[in-house]
């Protein structure tokens, strides 16, 4: 299966739960207040979020008035264009010459470790030299899991024991990366500590170590978010963004939700680029996020 076919298949639940309702609404209906109210309801149920829904519907109302549109078929293509505008241009992961560091953050259970493995696997195939740092020292299982994935994809993992200082792990990993001439160091981080405040303080400390020990490296903070958590995902990103400034988002488990509207809400409300989306279990199911392809796959186009 090609990339686009995988994307289309991965978005099948959202297509059935969200887009099919939109398509039904846009078929042979009068464009009146009731029409817009129903559209609002569909969008909110699909996790597009109240704020983004209101913006989208208000813009559509204005366009209908300005252009005196009577045909829902014509409005359908405008609706798609408006979503595309909200999603913006593609913003894939970029790397520079020399050492690159990806600090990967997110709450437990979102698929952080498997995402790290998939990114490592992809970039290793592209010829990059990769090193992983087991910075989630809060859970022994997290360290073991990263080591298992490291073995699987053939990438070394720098790790200490459970309960070790995450800053010390990252310190060692940076110096190992520098001495080995590594292209990319991917740092796993804790997703849960005893309190949320402790977690954020630990992440800030890890970031300080990175800035101090690798001040010539190109550093990006990538947050992994589970699409099935809906609006809660937005609150998670806001919290992490306040602590360590998030540069990009990986949205996992899109194939597991019928409410893929969360993609639109995240981009509109947070204005942080979605770099990658996960539409299945396999390594190739983690794809660069391309808004045009995403919309075409949602609306089942070629």
Secondary structure, DSSP 8 states (H G I E B T S, - for coil): --HHHHHHHHTHHHIIIIIHHHHHHTSS---SHHHHHHHHHHHHHTT--HHHHHHHHHHHHHHHHHHT---HHHHHHHHHHHHHHHH-S-------SS-EEEEEE--TTSSHHHHHHHHHHHHHHTT--EEEEEE-TT-HHHHHHHHHHHHHHT-EEE---TT--HHHHHHHHHHHHHHHT-SEEEEEE-S--SSHHHHHHHHHHHHHHHHHH-TTSEEEEEEEEEGGGTHHHHHHHHHHHHHH---EEEEE-GGG-S-TTHHHHHHHHH---EEEEE-SSSGGGEEE--HHHHHHHHTT--
